[in-house]
Amino acid sequence: MMIPFKLDMDRAGLDAWGTPEDIGAETLEGPMQVSGKLTFGTFETPVSGGLYAATKGKYRVTYPFHEHATLLDGELALTDEATGVTVHYGPGDGWIIAKGTRVIWHIISPSIRKSYLAVTTDI
């Protein structure tokens, strides 16, 4: 199986996932809404992935999984709270975040969309 995520792909609708609190995060500036669609695995499998979107605002999350992601739409800044390092991202940029990392998400544009792969097992 191969699931492509391209910058020029159709922007199909995502499922409403609620607020950042509904995914285990804390809203710092908002209100915000998050949405997504799993295209690989389930929330219960050790590996899953798909699409995720969020509206403008800021939230804090402690990652419950390891993640590789690529931003498809929008602009955001991610801050690693342990180091204080902030990195700005635009479409086509990607990152890897280790499980247990506390990150502040600052969505600068009206919304963002990313593709991601999440792994819950310890490395």
MMTF fields as JSON, N, C-alpha, C and O atoms, coordinates in Angstrom:
{
  "mmtfVersion": "1.0.0",
  "mmtfProducer": "UNKNOWN",
  "numBonds": 491,
  "numAtoms": 492,
  "numGroups": 123,
  "numChains": 1,
  "numModels": 1,
  "chainsPerModel": [1],
  "groupsPerChain": [123],
  "chainIdList": ["A"],
  "bondAtomList": [4, 2, 8, 6, 12, 10, 16, 14, 20, 18, 24, 22, 28, 26, 32, 30, 36, 34, 40, 38, 44, 42, 48, 46, 52, 50, 56, 54, 60, 58, 64, 62, 68, 66, 72, 70, 76, 74, 80, 78, 84, 82, 88, 86, 92, 90, 96, 94, 100, 98, 104, 102, 108, 106, 112, 110, 116, 114, 120, 118, 124, 122, 128, 126, 132, 130, 136, 134, 140, 138, 144, 142, 148, 146, 152, 150, 156, 154, 160, 158, 164, 162, 168, 166, 172, 170, 176, 174, 180, 178, 184, 182, 188, 186, 192, 190, 196, 194, 200, 198, 204, 202, 208, 206, 212, 210, 216, 214, 220, 218, 224, 222, 228, 226, 232, 230, 236, 234, 240, 238, 244, 242, 248, 246, 252, 250, 256, 254, 260, 258, 264, 262, 268, 266, 272, 270, 276, 274, 280, 278, 284, 282, 288, 286, 292, 290, 296, 294, 300, 298, 304, 302, 308, 306, 312, 310, 316, 314, 320, 318, 324, 322, 328, 326, 332, 330, 336, 334, 340, 338, 344, 342, 348, 346, 352, 350, 356, 354, 360, 358, 364, 362, 368, 366, 372, 370, 376, 374, 380, 378, 384, 382, 388, 386, 392, 390, 396, 394, 400, 398, 404, 402, 408, 406, 412, 410, 416, 414, 420, 418, 424, 422, 428, 426, 432, 430, 436, 434, 440, 438, 444, 442, 448, 446, 452, 450, 456, 454, 460, 458, 464, 462, 468, 466, 472, 470, 476, 474, 480, 478, 484, 482, 488, 486],
  "bondOrderList": [1, 1, 1, 1, 1, 1, 1, 1, 1, 1, 1, 1, 1, 1, 1, 1, 1, 1, 1, 1, 1, 1, 1, 1, 1, 1, 1, 1, 1, 1, 1, 1, 1, 1, 1, 1, 1, 1, 1, 1, 1, 1, 1, 1, 1, 1, 1, 1, 1, 1, 1, 1, 1, 1, 1, 1, 1, 1, 1, 1, 1, 1, 1, 1, 1, 1, 1, 1, 1, 1, 1, 1, 1, 1, 1, 1, 1, 1, 1, 1, 1, 1, 1, 1, 1, 1, 1, 1, 1, 1, 1, 1, 1, 1, 1, 1, 1, 1, 1, 1, 1, 1, 1, 1, 1, 1, 1, 1, 1, 1, 1, 1, 1, 1, 1, 1, 1, 1, 1, 1, 1, 1],
  "groupList": [{"groupName": "MET", "atomNameList": ["N", "CA", "C", "O"], "elementList": ["N", "C", "C", "O"], "formalChargeList": [0, 0, 0, 0], "bondAtomList": [1, 0, 2, 1, 3, 2], "bondOrderList": [1, 1, 2], "singleLetterCode": "M", "chemCompType": "L-PEPTIDE LINKING"}, {"groupName": "ILE", "atomNameList": ["N", "CA", "C", "O"], "elementList": ["N", "C", "C", "O"], "formalChargeList": [0, 0, 0, 0], "bondAtomList": [1, 0, 2, 1, 3, 2], "bondOrderList": [1, 1, 2], "singleLetterCode": "I", "chemCompType": "L-PEPTIDE LINKING"}, {"groupName": "PRO", "atomNameList": ["N", "CA", "C", "O"], "elementList": ["N", "C", "C", "O"], "formalChargeList": [0, 0, 0, 0], "bondAtomList": [1, 0, 2, 1, 3, 2], "bondOrderList": [1, 1, 2], "singleLetterCode": "P", "chemCompType": "L-PEPTIDE LINKING"}, {"groupName": "PHE", "atomNameList": ["N", "CA", "C", "O"], "elementList": ["N", "C", "C", "O"], "formalChargeList": [0, 0, 0, 0], "bondAtomList": [1, 0, 2, 1, 3, 2], "bondOrderList": [1, 1, 2], "singleLetterCode": "F", "chemCompType": "L-PEPTIDE LINKING"}, {"groupName": "LYS", "atomNameList": ["N", "CA", "C", "O"], "elementList": ["N", "C", "C", "O"], "formalChargeList": [0, 0, 0, 0], "bondAtomList": [1, 0, 2, 1, 3, 2], "bondOrderList": [1, 1, 2], "singleLetterCode": "K", "chemCompType": "L-PEPTIDE LINKING"}, {"groupName": "LEU", "atomNameList": ["N", "CA", "C", "O"], "elementList": ["N", "C", "C", "O"], "formalChargeList": [0, 0, 0, 0], "bondAtomList": [1, 0, 2, 1, 3, 2], "bondOrderList": [1, 1, 2], "singleLetterCode": "L", "chemCompType": "L-PEPTIDE LINKING"}, {"groupName": "ASP", "atomNameList": ["N", "CA", "C", "O"], "elementList": ["N", "C", "C", "O"], "formalChargeList": [0, 0, 0, 0], "bondAtomList": [1, 0, 2, 1, 3, 2], "bondOrderList": [1, 1, 2], "singleLetterCode": "D", "chemCompType": "L-PEPTIDE LINKING"}, {"groupName": "ARG", "atomNameList": ["N", "CA", "C", "O"], "elementList": ["N", "C", "C", "O"], "formalChargeList": [0, 0, 0, 0], "bondAtomList": [1, 0, 2, 1, 3, 2], "bondOrderList": [1, 1, 2], "singleLetterCode": "R", "chemCompType": "L-PEPTIDE LINKING"}, {"groupName": "ALA", "atomNameList": ["N", "CA", "C", "O"], "elementList": ["N", "C", "C", "O"], "formalChargeList": [0, 0, 0, 0], "bondAtomList": [1, 0, 2, 1, 3, 2], "bondOrderList": [1, 1, 2], "singleLetterCode": "A", "chemCompType": "L-PEPTIDE LINKING"}, {"groupName": "GLY", "atomNameList": ["N", "CA", "C", "O"], "elementList": ["N", "C", "C", "O"], "formalChargeList": [0, 0, 0, 0], "bondAtomList": [1, 0, 2, 1, 3, 2], "bondOrderList": [1, 1, 2], "singleLetterCode": "G", "chemCompType": "PEPTIDE LINKING"}, {"groupName": "TRP", "atomNameList": ["N", "CA", "C", "O"], "elementList": ["N", "C", "C", "O"], "formalChargeList": [0, 0, 0, 0], "bondAtomList": [1, 0, 2, 1, 3, 2], "bondOrderList": [1, 1, 2], "singleLetterCode": "W", "chemCompType": "L-PEPTIDE LINKING"}, {"groupName": "THR", "atomNameList": ["N", "CA", "C", "O"], "elementList": ["N", "C", "C", "O"], "formalChargeList": [0, 0, 0, 0], "bondAtomList": [1, 0, 2, 1, 3, 2], "bondOrderList": [1, 1, 2], "singleLetterCode": "T", "chemCompType": "L-PEPTIDE LINKING"}, {"groupName": "GLU", "atomNameList": ["N", "CA", "C", "O"], "elementList": ["N", "C", "C", "O"], "formalChargeList": [0, 0, 0, 0], "bondAtomList": [1, 0, 2, 1, 3, 2], "bondOrderList": [1, 1, 2], "singleLetterCode": "E", "chemCompType": "L-PEPTIDE LINKING"}, {"groupName": "GLN", "atomNameList": ["N", "CA", "C", "O"], "elementList": ["N", "C", "C", "O"], "formalChargeList": [0, 0, 0, 0], "bondAtomList": [1, 0, 2, 1, 3, 2], "bondOrderList": [1, 1, 2], "singleLetterCode": "Q", "chemCompType": "L-PEPTIDE LINKING"}, {"groupName": "VAL", "atomNameList": ["N", "CA", "C", "O"], "elementList": ["N", "C", "C", "O"], "formalChargeList": [0, 0, 0, 0], "bondAtomList": [1, 0, 2, 1, 3, 2], "bondOrderList": [1, 1, 2], "singleLetterCode": "V", "chemCompType": "L-PEPTIDE LINKING"}, {"groupName": "SER", "atomNameList": ["N", "CA", "C", "O"], "elementList": ["N", "C", "C", "O"], "formalChargeList": [0, 0, 0, 0], "bondAtomList": [1, 0, 2, 1, 3, 2], "bondOrderList": [1, 1, 2], "singleLetterCode": "S", "chemCompType": "L-PEPTIDE LINKING"}, {"groupName": "TYR", "atomNameList": ["N", "CA", "C", "O"], "elementList": ["N", "C", "C", "O"], "formalChargeList": [0, 0, 0, 0], "bondAtomList": [1, 0, 2, 1, 3, 2], "bondOrderList": [1, 1, 2], "singleLetterCode": "Y", "chemCompType": "L-PEPTIDE LINKING"}, {"groupName": "HIS", "atomNameList": ["N", "CA", "C", "O"], "elementList": ["N", "C", "C", "O"], "formalChargeList": [0, 0, 0, 0], "bondAtomList": [1, 0, 2, 1, 3, 2], "bondOrderList": [1, 1, 2], "singleLetterCode": "H", "chemCompType": "L-PEPTIDE LINKING"}],
  "groupTypeList": [0, 0, 1, 2, 3, 4, 5, 6, 0, 6, 7, 8, 9, 5, 6, 8, 10, 9, 11, 2, 12, 6, 1, 9, 8, 12, 11, 5, 12, 9, 2, 0, 13, 14, 15, 9, 4, 5, 11, 3, 9, 11, 3, 12, 11, 2, 14, 15, 9, 9, 5, 16, 8, 8, 11, 4, 9, 4, 16, 7, 14, 11, 16, 2, 3, 17, 12, 17, 8, 11, 5, 5, 6, 9, 12, 5, 8, 5, 11, 6, 12, 8, 11, 9, 14, 11, 14, 17, 16, 9, 2, 9, 6, 9, 10, 1, 1, 8, 4, 9, 11, 7, 14, 1, 10, 17, 1, 1, 15, 2, 15, 1, 7, 4, 15, 16, 5, 8, 14, 11, 11, 6, 1],
  "groupIdList": [1, 2, 3, 4, 5, 6, 7, 8, 9, 10, 11, 12, 13, 14, 15, 16, 17, 18, 19, 20, 21, 22, 23, 24, 25, 26, 27, 28, 29, 30, 31, 32, 33, 34, 35, 36, 37, 38, 39, 40, 41, 42, 43, 44, 45, 46, 47, 48, 49, 50, 51, 52, 53, 54, 55, 56, 57, 58, 59, 60, 61, 62, 63, 64, 65, 66, 67, 68, 69, 70, 71, 72, 73, 74, 75, 76, 77, 78, 79, 80, 81, 82, 83, 84, 85, 86, 87, 88, 89, 90, 91, 92, 93, 94, 95, 96, 97, 98, 99, 100, 101, 102, 103, 104, 105, 106, 107, 108, 109, 110, 111, 112, 113, 114, 115, 116, 117, 118, 119, 120, 121, 122, 123],
  "secStructList": [7, 7, 7, 7, 7, 7, 6, 6, 1, 7, 7, 7, 7, 7, 3, 3, 3, 3, 1, 4, 4, 4, 4, 6, 7, 3, 3, 3, 3, 7, 7, 7, 7, 3, 3, 3, 3, 3, 3, 3, 1, 7, 6, 6, 1, 1, 3, 3, 3, 3, 3, 3, 3, 3, 3, 3, 3, 3, 3, 3, 3, 3, 7, 1, 1, 3, 3, 3, 3, 3, 3, 3, 3, 1, 7, 3, 3, 3, 3, 3, 6, 6, 6, 7, 7, 3, 3, 3, 3, 7, 6, 6, 7, 3, 3, 3, 3, 7, 6, 6, 7, 3, 3, 3, 3, 3, 3, 3, 3, 3, 3, 3, 3, 3, 3, 3, 3, 3, 3, 7, 1, 7, 7],
  "xCoordList": [0.842, 0.0, 0.89, 1.904, 0.511, 1.173, 0.094, -0.854, 0.24, -0.728, 0.0, 0.78, -0.232, 0.471, -0.19, -1.415, 0.64, 0.196, 1.037, 2.242, 0.385, 1.108, 0.588, -0.56, 1.459, 1.06, -0.099, -0.883, -0.211, -1.278, -2.456, -3.267, -2.571, -3.659, -4.993, -5.026, -6.093, -7.417, -7.504, -6.954, -8.184, -8.341, -9.696, -10.649, -9.755, -10.982, -11.315, -10.436, -12.591, -13.031, -12.455, -12.22, -12.231, -11.717, -12.817, -13.82, -12.638, -13.6, -13.334, -12.182, -14.395, -14.242, -13.753, -14.363, -12.641, -12.097, -12.302, -11.893, -12.937, -13.253, -12.211, -11.72, -11.882, -10.92, -9.586, -9.519, -8.528, -7.27, -7.417, -6.735, -8.288, -8.509, -9.033, -8.747, -9.791, -10.336, -9.258, -9.499, -8.07, -6.958, -5.834, -4.709, -6.15, -5.179, -4.254, -3.217, -4.605, -3.771, -4.437, -5.541, -3.766, -4.276, -4.251, -3.186, -5.408, -5.484, -4.873, -5.221, -3.956, -3.332, -3.898, -4.004, -4.261, -4.915, -5.931, -5.621, -7.126, -8.137, -9.395, -9.336, -10.516, -10.842, -10.261, -10.001, -10.067, -9.503, -10.346, -11.057, -10.252, -10.869, -9.817, -8.955, -9.889, -8.983, -9.808, -10.947, -9.211, -9.891, -8.84, -7.648, -9.289, -8.337, -9.012, -10.236, -8.198, -8.688, -7.556, -6.476, -7.815, -6.847, -6.925, -8.008, -5.781, -5.732, -4.882, -4.803, -4.23, -3.368, -3.46, -3.223, -3.8, -3.913, -5.145, -6.054, -5.161, -6.238, -5.592, -4.376, -6.402, -5.863, -5.328, -4.549, -5.733, -5.293, -4.068, -3.438, -3.71, -2.545, -1.267, -1.312, -0.116, 1.12, 1.623, 2.451, 1.134, 1.505, 0.222, -0.635, 0.096, -1.068, -0.653, 0.411, -1.491, -1.168, -2.337, -3.355, -2.165, -3.212, -3.029, -1.916, -4.153, -4.169, -4.688, -5.539, -4.167, -4.574, -4.645, -3.826, -5.626, -5.77, -6.146, -6.749, -5.786, -6.139, -6.334, -5.721, -7.199, -7.434, -6.457, -5.753, -6.424, -5.49, -5.598, -6.692, -4.442, -4.394, -3.109, -2.145, -3.116, -1.923, -2.349, -3.276, -1.656, -1.914, -0.632, 0.359, -0.671, 0.458, 0.042, -1.075, 0.976, 0.716, 1.994, 3.091, 1.837, 2.921, 2.665, 1.646, 3.582, 3.357, 3.209, 4.108, 2.069, 1.866, 2.428, 2.255, 3.099, 3.66, 4.844, 5.01, 5.66, 6.694, 5.989, 5.101, 6.376, 5.69, 6.677, 7.642, 6.403, 7.005, 5.852, 4.832, 6.004, 4.92, 5.479, 6.631, 4.628, 4.935, 3.775, 2.621, 4.079, 3.039, 2.615, 3.452, 1.316, 0.775, 0.216, 0.327, -0.389, -1.016, -0.747, -0.685, -0.585, -0.522, 0.873, 1.874, 0.903, 2.16, 2.006, 0.991, 3.034, 3.011, 4.41, 5.401, 4.476, 5.738, 5.583, 4.573, 6.573, 6.588, 7.716, 8.843, 7.408, 8.405, 8.576, 7.61, 9.808, 10.157, 10.326, 11.26, 9.428, 9.479, 10.731, 11.178, 11.305, 12.506, 13.718, 14.548, 13.815, 14.982, 14.676, 15.591, 13.394, 13.012, 13.187, 12.943, 13.607, 13.845, 12.513, 11.684, 12.33, 11.146, 11.57, 12.542, 10.832, 11.093, 9.805, 8.732, 9.913, 8.777, 8.71, 9.736, 7.487, 7.262, 6.257, 5.328, 6.471, 5.549, 5.309, 5.906, 4.445, 4.121, 5.366, 6.249, 5.415, 6.532, 7.573, 8.403, 7.55, 8.495, 8.023, 6.825, 8.972, 8.627, 9.416, 10.368, 9.012, 9.668, 9.488, 8.629, 10.335, 10.199, 10.169, 11.03, 9.179, 9.06, 9.001, 8.229, 9.821, 9.881, 8.74, 8.309, 8.269, 7.245, 7.696, 8.852, 6.778, 7.077, 7.534, 7.686, 7.763, 8.218, 7.043, 5.97, 7.259, 6.24, 6.47, 7.545, 5.435, 5.546, 4.407, 3.262, 4.743, 3.717, 3.519, 4.455, 2.288, 1.884, 1.317, 0.381, 1.884, 1.36, 0.972, 1.828, -0.321, -0.818, -0.976, -1.818, -0.164, -0.092, -1.116, -1.751, -1.284, -2.24, -3.65, -3.793, -4.688, -6.05, -6.226, -7.043, -5.456, -5.5, -4.241, -3.522, -3.994, -2.9, -3.444, -4.481, -2.727, -3.019, -1.684, -0.785, -1.561, -0.333, -0.674, -1.771, 0.278, 0.225, 1.16, 2.152, 0.85, 1.691, 1.688, 0.779, 2.741, 2.861, 3.204, 4.169, 2.419, 2.607, 2.958, 2.381, 3.912, 4.345, 4.28, 4.919, 3.515, 3.343, 4.341, 4.515, 5.0, 5.944, 7.197, 7.594, 7.807, 9.024, 10.184, 10.252, 11.096, 12.262, 13.487, 14.593],
  "yCoordList": [-1.174, 0.0, 1.242, 1.287, 2.233, 3.527, 4.597, 4.56, 5.557, 6.643, 7.953, 8.396, 8.586, 9.837, 11.04, 11.12, 11.962, 13.259, 14.292, 14.404, 15.048, 16.003, 17.411, 17.603, 18.388, 19.765, 20.184, 21.062, 19.559, 19.931, 18.961, 18.972, 18.116, 17.14, 17.81, 18.912, 17.128, 17.612, 17.735, 16.906, 18.751, 18.979, 18.42, 19.165, 17.096, 16.429, 16.837, 17.212, 16.757, 17.107, 16.175, 14.995, 16.713, 15.946, 15.79, 16.503, 14.878, 14.664, 15.656, 15.88, 16.249, 17.17, 16.393, 15.401, 16.857, 16.23, 17.112, 16.742, 18.289, 19.148, 20.223, 20.856, 20.417, 21.433, 20.761, 19.533, 21.536, 20.916, 20.055, 19.039, 20.449, 19.654, 18.258, 17.305, 18.128, 16.822, 15.867, 14.665, 16.395, 15.531, 15.53, 15.124, 15.989, 15.925, 17.115, 17.024, 18.234, 19.435, 20.52, 20.325, 21.656, 22.788, 24.025, 24.425, 24.635, 25.855, 27.016, 27.259, 27.736, 28.917, 30.199, 31.209, 30.172, 31.289, 30.68, 29.738, 31.202, 30.601, 31.439, 32.628, 30.857, 29.429, 28.777, 29.435, 27.472, 26.699, 25.46, 24.985, 24.941, 23.675, 22.81, 23.317, 21.503, 20.557, 19.508, 19.219, 18.949, 17.921, 16.996, 17.302, 15.871, 14.947, 13.768, 13.642, 12.908, 11.672, 10.664, 10.906, 9.522, 8.437, 7.722, 7.345, 7.537, 6.812, 5.551, 4.762, 5.365, 4.216, 3.851, 4.699, 2.602, 2.163, 2.726, 3.245, 2.614, 3.147, 3.822, 3.752, 4.474, 5.093, 4.049, 4.383, 2.804, 1.742, 0.983, 0.274, 1.105, 0.39, 1.155, 2.37, 0.454, 1.138, 2.114, 2.976, 1.99, 2.908, 3.365, 2.55, 4.672, 5.213, 6.491, 7.048, 6.943, 8.174, 8.665, 7.988, 9.855, 10.449, 11.942, 12.442, 12.651, 14.1, 14.725, 14.156, 15.9, 16.651, 18.119, 18.602, 18.828, 20.259, 20.974, 20.383, 22.254, 23.082, 24.519, 24.963, 25.232, 26.635, 27.512, 27.038, 28.789, 29.759, 29.784, 29.742, 29.852, 29.928, 29.312, 29.129, 28.995, 28.44, 27.402, 27.632, 26.24, 25.236, 24.524, 24.532, 23.909, 23.143, 21.672, 21.334, 20.806, 19.36, 18.632, 19.01, 17.586, 16.649, 15.465, 14.787, 15.212, 14.213, 12.809, 12.332, 12.144, 10.778, 9.725, 8.527, 10.168, 9.284, 9.986, 11.198, 9.217, 9.786, 10.18, 9.465, 11.305, 11.77, 12.248, 12.954, 11.841, 12.485, 13.144, 12.503, 14.421, 15.138, 16.073, 16.502, 16.377, 17.345, 18.321, 17.912, 19.614, 20.626, 20.735, 20.919, 20.621, 20.722, 22.111, 22.603, 22.743, 24.061, 24.91, 24.404, 26.216, 27.157, 27.423, 26.986, 28.158, 28.548, 28.376, 28.756, 27.795, 27.624, 27.69, 27.609, 27.838, 27.799, 26.753, 26.733, 25.888, 24.889, 25.237, 25.492, 25.247, 25.539, 24.322, 23.832, 23.836, 22.765, 23.437, 24.215, 23.143, 23.837, 23.502, 24.327, 22.322, 21.942, 22.783, 23.125, 23.115, 23.857, 25.323, 26.143, 25.662, 27.021, 27.332, 28.462, 26.348, 26.555, 26.575, 25.676, 27.627, 27.757, 27.67, 28.305, 26.873, 26.732, 27.069, 26.582, 27.905, 28.264, 27.304, 26.909, 26.939, 25.988, 26.538, 27.263, 26.171, 26.471, 25.207, 24.172, 25.265, 24.081, 23.378, 24.009, 22.07, 21.248, 20.999, 20.102, 21.78, 21.577, 20.418, 20.157, 19.728, 18.588, 18.573, 19.334, 17.695, 17.564, 16.155, 15.391, 15.842, 14.635, 15.109, 15.881, 14.648, 14.988, 13.685, 12.786, 13.587, 12.384, 12.349, 13.381, 11.149, 10.91, 11.529, 11.381, 12.221, 12.846, 14.285, 14.94, 14.804, 16.183, 17.145, 16.944, 18.196, 19.245, 20.31, 20.902, 20.54, 21.451, 22.468, 22.126, 23.72, 24.738, 24.9, 25.21, 24.684, 24.889, 26.3, 26.656, 27.112, 28.446, 28.477, 28.606, 28.359, 28.401, 29.872, 30.574, 30.329, 31.74, 32.06, 33.114, 31.176, 31.375, 31.025, 30.503, 31.306, 30.973, 29.486, 29.138, 28.616, 27.184, 26.518, 27.086, 25.298, 24.473, 23.083, 22.683, 22.358, 20.941, 20.238, 20.731, 19.081, 18.294, 16.848, 16.384, 16.137, 14.675, 14.208, 14.873, 13.061, 12.595, 11.082, 10.396, 10.589, 9.178, 9.177, 9.819, 8.459, 8.414, 6.987, 6.021, 6.868, 5.577, 5.663, 6.529, 4.772, 4.845, 3.996, 4.209, 3.042, 2.186, 2.976, 3.898, 2.609, 3.275, 2.839, 1.693, 3.764, 3.487, 3.387, 3.157],
  "zCoordList": [0.0, 0.0, 0.0, 0.697, -0.773, -0.783, -0.745, -1.529, 0.172, 0.316, 0.054, 0.898, -1.091, -1.385, -0.708, -0.607, -0.252, 0.249, -0.49, -0.265, -1.377, -2.207, -1.941, -1.541, -2.172, -1.946, -2.854, -2.491, -4.035, -4.969, -4.952, -5.879, -3.913, -3.864, -3.531, -2.985, -3.868, -3.498, -1.985, -1.261, -1.509, -0.071, 0.379, 0.605, 0.5, 0.934, 2.365, 3.141, 2.697, 4.038, 5.094, 4.835, 6.274, 7.4, 8.448, 8.405, 9.372, 10.444, 11.576, 11.949, 12.121, 13.251, 14.472, 14.872, 15.06, 16.268, 17.484, 18.584, 17.311, 18.44, 18.679, 17.745, 19.95, 20.364, 20.681, 20.737, 20.89, 21.314, 22.581, 22.719, 23.487, 24.7, 24.373, 25.099, 23.294, 22.887, 22.378, 22.267, 22.068, 21.648, 22.686, 22.394, 23.903, 24.988, 25.104, 25.761, 24.479, 24.508, 25.357, 25.866, 25.504, 26.273, 25.385, 24.914, 25.151, 24.348, 25.116, 26.272, 24.463, 25.05, 24.454, 25.151, 23.177, 22.48, 21.542, 20.812, 21.552, 20.698, 20.719, 21.033, 20.398, 20.306, 19.053, 18.046, 19.149, 18.05, 17.804, 18.689, 16.572, 16.209, 15.534, 14.815, 15.767, 15.122, 14.388, 14.755, 13.349, 12.562, 11.972, 11.987, 11.456, 10.864, 10.207, 10.219, 9.636, 9.018, 9.051, 8.512, 9.694, 9.68, 8.341, 7.893, 7.706, 6.435, 6.544, 5.603, 7.73, 7.957, 9.434, 10.294, 9.739, 11.119, 11.803, 11.155, 13.133, 13.974, 15.175, 15.353, 15.997, 17.203, 18.181, 19.074, 18.026, 18.927, 18.427, 19.212, 17.152, 16.626, 16.967, 17.16, 17.045, 17.403, 16.34, 16.637, 15.11, 14.028, 13.35, 13.009, 13.159, 12.461, 11.75, 12.02, 10.853, 10.141, 9.331, 9.184, 8.811, 8.002, 7.887, 7.722, 7.979, 7.851, 9.132, 9.815, 9.449, 10.637, 10.249, 9.467, 10.797, 10.531, 11.82, 12.715, 11.907, 13.057, 12.587, 11.617, 13.294, 12.985, 13.764, 14.656, 13.415, 13.997, 15.521, 16.086, 16.165, 17.617, 18.13, 17.388, 19.421, 20.048, 21.076, 21.852, 21.078, 22.103, 22.506, 21.776, 23.679, 24.223, 24.265, 24.658, 23.848, 23.894, 24.29, 23.881, 25.087, 25.344, 24.425, 24.554, 23.501, 22.469, 23.066, 23.758, 22.798, 23.288, 22.331, 22.554, 21.271, 20.25, 19.595, 19.73, 18.887, 18.017, 16.723, 16.259, 16.14, 14.933, 13.881, 14.175, 12.644, 11.479, 10.743, 10.487, 10.399, 9.73, 8.674, 8.738, 7.696, 6.654, 6.566, 6.44, 6.631, 6.512, 5.053, 4.169, 4.804, 3.451, 3.156, 2.033, 4.17, 4.003, 5.226, 6.346, 5.005, 6.1, 6.62, 6.052, 7.728, 8.367, 9.868, 10.452, 10.486, 11.929, 12.5, 11.773, 13.81, 14.546, 15.641, 16.344, 15.787, 16.847, 17.803, 17.379, 19.099, 20.124, 21.019, 21.605, 21.122, 22.053, 23.413, 23.605, 24.36, 25.644, 26.449, 27.246, 26.266, 27.015, 26.615, 27.457, 25.326, 24.831, 24.557, 24.491, 24.395, 24.037, 22.567, 22.143, 21.774, 20.341, 19.592, 19.738, 18.784, 17.947, 16.492, 16.084, 15.697, 14.265, 13.518, 13.873, 12.48, 11.631, 10.44, 9.886, 10.058, 8.974, 7.976, 8.331, 6.708, 5.633, 4.826, 5.119, 3.812, 3.023, 2.476, 1.896, 2.672, 2.215, 3.291, 3.144, 4.378, 5.477, 6.355, 6.461, 6.981, 7.821, 9.11, 9.277, 10.031, 11.324, 11.875, 11.436, 12.853, 13.669, 15.115, 15.536, 15.875, 17.294, 18.079, 17.746, 19.125, 19.944, 20.96, 21.474, 21.229, 22.247, 23.574, 23.971, 24.253, 25.538, 25.452, 26.483, 24.234, 24.054, 24.244, 23.676, 25.051, 25.234, 24.168, 24.077, 23.365, 22.223, 22.273, 22.57, 21.979, 21.774, 20.279, 19.543, 19.843, 18.458, 18.336, 19.052, 17.427, 17.152, 15.672, 14.797, 15.409, 14.031, 13.667, 14.228, 12.727, 12.345, 11.259, 11.304, 10.294, 9.197, 9.704, 10.81, 8.906, 9.347, 9.695, 10.547, 9.032, 9.35, 8.804, 7.982, 9.283, 8.758, 8.474, 9.004, 7.63, 7.372, 7.217, 6.535, 7.856, 7.752, 7.471, 7.781, 6.88, 6.85, 7.946, 8.244, 8.555, 9.657, 9.77, 9.302, 10.41, 10.792, 12.266, 12.68, 13.068, 14.519, 14.944, 14.445, 15.87, 16.402, 17.927, 18.525, 18.556, 20.008, 20.784, 21.984, 20.136, 20.86, 21.229, 20.516, 22.338, 22.764, 21.902, 21.456, 21.672, 20.841, 21.738, 21.249]
}
